[in-house]
Amino acid sequence: MITSRLSSKSQTTIPQAVRKALKLREGDELMYLIDEDGRVVLTRVPEGLFDDPFATFTEWNSEEDEKGYAHL
């Protein structure tokens, strides 16, 4: 088991073994997934995942939306 300590500013150092396993580099973004049991999964955000700020708004990605907002 790998552990780290939380500072008074709610910060922690990601242990080297975790950084290696996730292939983390300076500037990488991290994602946290919290499941129903309160467990947290830490992963590296794949490059380019959030380059498009509208990528998360898939419900607004229809043919009607393309036509309605094409002139903007």
N, C-alpha and C positions, 0 to 999 in steps of 0.2 A: 504494500500500500504506500502511495506517495502522498505526502501532506505538505501544507504550507500554512503560514500564520497570517492572520488578518491584522493590518496595522490600525492605528487609531483613526486613520483617514479612510478606512474600508478598502485599503489596497493590499495586494498580495503579489509576490513574485511567482511566476509560473515556473515550476521546477524544470530543470534541464531535461530530465527524461520525458516530460510532457512536451516541451518545446521540440525535442527531437522527433517524437512520435507524430506530432502534427506538422512537422517541417516548418516551424514558425520562424519568421524573420522580422527584423525591425520594420514597423509600419503595417504589418499584417493586421487585418480586422478579425475579431473573434465573434462567434455566435454562441448563444446560450439557449438551450432548449430545456424547459422545466416540465417534467411529466406529472401525471396525477398523483404519483407517490412522493413528490417533492424531490426527486432526483434531478440532477442537472447534467446535461451533456454539453461539453465544450468542444467546439470545432472551429477550424479556420474557415473564414469566408472565402470561397473560391474567387479568384480574380475575375473581375467583370460582372459579378453577380448583381451588384447594386449600381452599375454605371448608369442605367436608365432609371431615373427616379419614378417613372410610371410603371415599372415592371411589376410592382406589387399590386397594382390596380387592375387586375385581369378582368374584373367585372365591367370595366369601362373600355374593353378592347373588342368591340364588336364592329361589324360592318356599318351599322347605323351610327355608331360613334365616330367612325372614320369620316363618314359623309357629313355628319353634323358639325364636326370641328375641323374639317379640312381647310377652311379659310382662315383659321387662327394662326 
